[in-house]
Amino acid sequence: MTFLLDAYRKLIDASERDTLSSERRDNLEGALADVMLLGGQEEIQAAGRFQRDFVENKSSSLVPVIESLRKSLRSELDLPEIALPSQFNFRLHIEGEDEHFFGENGSGSMPSARAVDGADLLYRINTAQKARTGQDLTDERRTQLMDAYERAAGVDFKCVLWVDDNERWIEHERAMLEAAGVSTVWVPSTERALELLTGNAFHTIISDMGRAEGPQEGFALLDAIRERGDQTPLIVYSGSDRPDHVRAVLDRGGQGATNDPSRLFELVMNEVSR
């Protein structure tokens, strides 16, 4: 709850006036960075929309971000939900026509919505990559990933069903997809995944291989959805990318397998852009 209170305080401080001065910019950037790193899905999406709108129009309202934080705070305190009073607007704009906002690592110029999205996206992918492999992305790899993102960027609604019995193990990978505008719905089991796939549409399913249900539960899920005629693309994200393991997934009707976050990102973008 300390993170929620601190982010909320910074956002209120930044929004005390409708013009975002340089003195308040640091607080706003810090609060939004905290939300993107530590917030829940609703809070991350609200913060991302604020940033995109701000860069495109040099003006945006903080109401959705603040409302999402208020909701989480009141839930933590076991208080009933109360909507933000309608007189609050918290619409900010930049002083000066030539100022830019939300540069990479908090500095530099960011001339377009694509650049802002790209900076945040590459940061998220690199965070996942380093957490999993211990190595940063190369410049060449960054270019390849942005190309993959651009191919899928025109799709308005992107949603992935993620099946894994360890939600914390995939938190960085989920954050990187969220930064690309891909919503992720997490479930811990094959049974729950099959329930959600009845009457709901997803661009892609991501599944681990071994779960409490069994050591090859990724195959069990893949077989089950194909047997009922569901052709939703499925990617296995687990501890191996051996060629024989990848081939086994492809032979069963899956779209790929990897243990590499950046490769997972490419595979998802490829399916979304089809």
C-alpha positions as CSV (number, residue, x, y, z in Angstrom):
1,M,0.0,0.0,0.0
2,T,3.0,2.3,0.5
3,F,3.5,2.4,-3.3
4,L,-0.1,3.2,-3.9
5,L,-0.1,6.1,-1.4
6,D,3.1,7.5,-2.7
7,A,2.0,7.4,-6.4
8,Y,-1.4,8.9,-5.5
9,R,0.3,11.7,-3.6
10,K,2.6,12.5,-6.5
11,L,-0.2,12.5,-9.0
12,I,-2.3,14.9,-6.8
13,D,0.7,17.2,-6.4
14,A,1.4,17.2,-10.1
15,S,-2.2,18.1,-10.9
16,E,-2.7,21.0,-8.4
17,R,-2.5,23.3,-11.4
18,D,-3.6,22.7,-15.0
19,T,-0.2,23.6,-16.4
20,L,2.5,21.1,-15.9
21,S,5.6,23.0,-14.8
22,S,9.1,21.6,-14.8
23,E,9.0,21.4,-11.0
24,R,6.0,19.1,-11.1
25,R,7.2,17.0,-14.0
26,D,9.6,14.9,-12.0
27,N,6.8,13.9,-9.6
28,L,4.5,13.0,-12.4
29,E,7.1,10.9,-14.2
30,G,8.1,9.1,-11.0
31,A,4.5,8.3,-10.1
32,L,3.7,7.0,-13.6
33,A,6.9,4.9,-13.7
34,D,5.9,3.4,-10.3
35,V,2.4,2.6,-11.6
36,M,3.8,1.0,-14.8
37,L,6.3,-1.1,-12.8
38,L,4.2,-2.0,-9.7
39,G,0.6,-1.4,-10.5
40,G,-2.2,-3.8,-11.4
41,Q,-3.5,-4.3,-15.0
42,E,-6.1,-1.5,-14.7
43,E,-3.6,1.0,-13.3
44,I,-1.0,0.2,-15.9
45,Q,-3.5,0.6,-18.8
46,A,-4.7,3.9,-17.4
47,A,-1.2,5.2,-17.0
48,G,-0.3,4.1,-20.6
49,R,-3.3,5.8,-22.1
50,F,-2.5,9.0,-20.2
51,Q,1.1,9.0,-21.6
52,R,0.0,8.3,-25.2
53,D,-2.7,11.0,-25.0
54,F,-0.3,13.5,-23.5
55,V,2.4,13.0,-26.1
56,E,-0.1,13.2,-29.0
57,N,-2.1,16.2,-27.8
58,K,0.2,17.8,-25.1
59,S,-2.8,17.6,-22.9
60,S,-4.5,14.7,-21.0
61,S,-6.6,14.0,-17.9
62,L,-5.2,12.2,-14.9
63,V,-8.7,11.2,-13.8
64,P,-8.5,7.5,-15.0
65,V,-5.1,7.0,-13.4
66,I,-6.2,8.6,-10.1
67,E,-9.5,6.7,-10.1
68,S,-7.7,3.4,-10.6
69,L,-5.4,4.1,-7.7
70,R,-8.2,5.3,-5.5
71,K,-10.1,2.0,-6.2
72,S,-7.0,0.0,-5.2
73,L,-6.4,2.0,-2.1
74,R,-10.0,1.8,-0.9
75,S,-9.9,-2.0,-1.5
76,E,-6.8,-2.3,0.6
77,L,-8.5,-0.4,3.4
78,D,-11.7,-2.4,3.1
79,L,-13.6,0.8,2.2
80,P,-16.5,0.9,-0.3
81,E,-15.9,2.2,-3.8
82,I,-16.8,5.9,-4.3
83,A,-16.4,7.6,-7.6
84,L,-14.2,10.7,-7.9
85,P,-16.3,13.8,-7.6
86,S,-17.3,15.1,-11.0
87,Q,-15.8,18.6,-10.5
88,F,-12.3,17.1,-10.5
89,N,-10.7,17.2,-14.0
90,F,-6.9,17.0,-13.5
91,R,-6.3,17.8,-17.1
92,L,-2.7,18.8,-17.6
93,H,-0.9,20.5,-20.5
94,I,2.8,21.4,-21.2
95,E,4.1,24.9,-20.9
96,G,5.6,25.8,-24.2
97,E,5.1,24.4,-27.7
98,D,8.6,22.9,-28.1
99,E,8.8,20.9,-24.9
100,H,8.7,17.1,-25.0
101,F,7.6,14.7,-22.3
102,F,8.3,11.2,-21.1
103,G,11.7,10.7,-22.6
104,E,13.5,7.4,-22.2
105,N,14.8,7.0,-18.7
106,G,13.2,10.3,-17.8
107,S,15.2,12.5,-20.1
108,G,15.6,13.3,-23.8
109,S,13.0,14.3,-26.4
110,M,10.0,12.2,-27.4
111,P,8.5,13.7,-30.5
112,S,5.7,11.2,-31.2
113,A,3.4,8.7,-29.6
114,R,5.2,5.9,-31.4
115,A,8.5,7.0,-29.9
116,V,7.0,7.0,-26.4
117,D,5.4,3.7,-26.8
118,G,8.6,2.3,-28.3
119,A,10.8,3.6,-25.5
120,D,8.5,2.1,-22.8
121,L,8.1,-1.1,-24.8
122,L,11.8,-1.7,-25.3
123,Y,12.4,-1.0,-21.6
124,R,9.8,-3.6,-20.7
125,I,11.1,-6.2,-23.1
126,N,14.7,-5.6,-21.9
127,T,13.6,-5.9,-18.3
128,A,12.0,-9.3,-19.0
129,Q,15.1,-10.3,-21.1
130,K,17.6,-9.4,-18.4
131,A,15.6,-11.0,-15.6
132,R,15.4,-14.3,-17.6
133,T,18.8,-14.4,-19.3
134,G,21.0,-11.9,-17.5
135,Q,21.7,-10.0,-20.7
136,D,20.5,-6.8,-22.3
137,L,19.0,-6.6,-25.8
138,T,21.4,-5.7,-28.6
139,D,20.7,-2.7,-30.8
140,E,20.0,-5.1,-33.7
141,R,17.5,-7.0,-31.6
142,R,15.8,-3.8,-30.5
143,T,15.2,-2.9,-34.1
144,Q,13.8,-6.4,-34.9
145,L,11.4,-6.2,-32.0
146,M,10.2,-2.7,-33.0
147,D,9.6,-4.0,-36.5
148,A,7.5,-6.9,-35.0
149,Y,5.6,-4.4,-32.9
150,E,4.9,-2.1,-35.8
151,R,3.3,-5.0,-37.8
152,A,0.8,-5.6,-35.1
153,A,0.3,-2.0,-33.9
154,G,-2.7,-1.4,-36.2
155,V,-4.8,-4.0,-34.5
156,D,-7.2,-2.2,-32.2
157,F,-8.0,-5.0,-29.8
158,K,-5.3,-7.5,-28.8
159,C,-5.9,-10.0,-26.0
160,V,-3.8,-13.1,-24.8
161,L,-4.9,-15.9,-22.6
162,W,-2.0,-16.8,-20.4
163,V,-2.0,-20.2,-18.7
164,D,0.7,-20.7,-16.0
165,D,0.4,-21.9,-12.4
166,N,3.0,-19.4,-11.2
167,E,1.8,-15.9,-11.9
168,R,4.8,-14.2,-10.4
169,W,7.2,-16.1,-12.8
170,I,5.7,-14.3,-15.8
171,E,5.1,-10.8,-14.4
172,H,7.8,-9.1,-16.5
173,E,6.7,-10.9,-19.7
174,R,3.1,-9.8,-19.1
175,A,4.3,-6.2,-18.5
176,M,6.1,-6.2,-21.8
177,L,3.0,-7.3,-23.7
178,E,0.8,-4.8,-21.9
179,A,3.2,-2.1,-22.9
180,A,2.5,-3.1,-26.6
181,G,-1.2,-2.7,-26.0
182,V,-1.9,-6.4,-25.5
183,S,-4.2,-7.3,-22.7
184,T,-3.4,-10.5,-20.8
185,V,-5.8,-12.7,-19.0
186,W,-4.1,-15.0,-16.6
187,V,-5.4,-18.4,-15.4
188,P,-3.6,-21.1,-13.5
189,S,-5.0,-24.3,-15.0
190,T,-6.1,-26.1,-18.1
191,E,-9.6,-26.5,-16.7
192,R,-10.0,-22.7,-16.2
193,A,-8.5,-22.0,-19.6
194,L,-11.0,-24.2,-21.4
195,E,-13.8,-22.5,-19.5
196,L,-12.7,-19.1,-20.7
197,L,-12.2,-20.3,-24.2
198,T,-15.9,-21.2,-24.3
199,G,-17.6,-18.1,-25.7
200,N,-14.6,-15.8,-25.5
201,A,-12.1,-14.9,-28.3
202,F,-8.3,-14.5,-27.8
203,H,-5.7,-13.7,-30.4
204,T,-3.2,-16.1,-28.8
205,I,-2.8,-18.5,-25.9
206,I,0.5,-18.7,-24.0
207,S,1.0,-21.8,-21.9
208,D,3.7,-23.2,-19.8
209,M,4.5,-26.9,-20.1
210,G,4.6,-28.5,-16.6
211,R,2.0,-27.5,-14.0
212,A,0.6,-29.0,-10.9
213,E,-1.9,-30.8,-13.2
214,G,0.9,-32.7,-14.9
215,P,4.4,-32.5,-16.4
216,Q,3.1,-32.0,-20.0
217,E,0.0,-30.0,-19.3
218,G,0.9,-27.6,-22.1
219,F,0.3,-30.4,-24.5
220,A,-2.9,-31.4,-22.7
221,L,-4.3,-27.9,-23.2
222,L,-3.2,-27.8,-26.9
223,D,-4.7,-31.2,-27.6
224,A,-8.0,-30.3,-25.8
225,I,-8.5,-27.1,-27.7
226,R,-7.7,-28.6,-31.1
227,E,-9.9,-31.6,-30.4
228,R,-12.9,-29.3,-30.1
229,G,-12.1,-27.4,-33.2
230,D,-10.6,-24.3,-31.6
231,Q,-7.8,-23.0,-33.8
232,T,-6.6,-20.2,-31.5
233,P,-2.8,-20.0,-31.8
234,L,-1.0,-21.5,-28.9
235,I,2.6,-20.7,-27.9
236,V,4.4,-22.7,-25.2
237,Y,6.6,-20.6,-22.9
238,S,8.6,-22.7,-20.6
239,G,12.1,-23.6,-19.7
240,S,13.3,-25.0,-23.0
241,D,13.7,-23.9,-26.6
242,R,15.4,-27.1,-27.8
243,P,14.7,-27.7,-31.5
244,D,13.0,-31.1,-30.7
245,H,10.8,-29.4,-28.2
246,V,9.8,-26.7,-30.6
247,R,9.1,-29.3,-33.3
248,A,6.9,-31.3,-30.9
249,V,4.7,-28.2,-30.3
250,L,4.5,-27.5,-34.0
251,D,3.6,-31.1,-34.8
252,R,0.7,-31.0,-32.4
253,G,-0.7,-27.9,-34.0
254,G,0.9,-25.2,-31.9
255,Q,2.6,-22.1,-33.2
256,G,5.9,-22.2,-31.4
257,A,7.8,-22.7,-28.2
258,T,10.5,-20.7,-26.5
259,N,12.1,-19.8,-23.2
260,D,13.3,-16.4,-24.4
261,P,11.1,-13.3,-23.6
262,S,12.1,-11.4,-26.8
263,R,11.3,-14.4,-28.9
264,L,8.0,-14.8,-27.1
265,F,7.2,-11.2,-27.9
266,E,7.9,-11.8,-31.6
267,L,5.8,-14.9,-31.7
268,V,2.8,-13.1,-30.1
269,M,3.2,-10.1,-32.5
270,N,3.3,-12.4,-35.5
271,E,0.0,-14.0,-34.4
272,V,-1.7,-10.7,-33.6
273,S,-0.7,-9.2,-37.0
274,R,-2.1,-12.1,-39.1
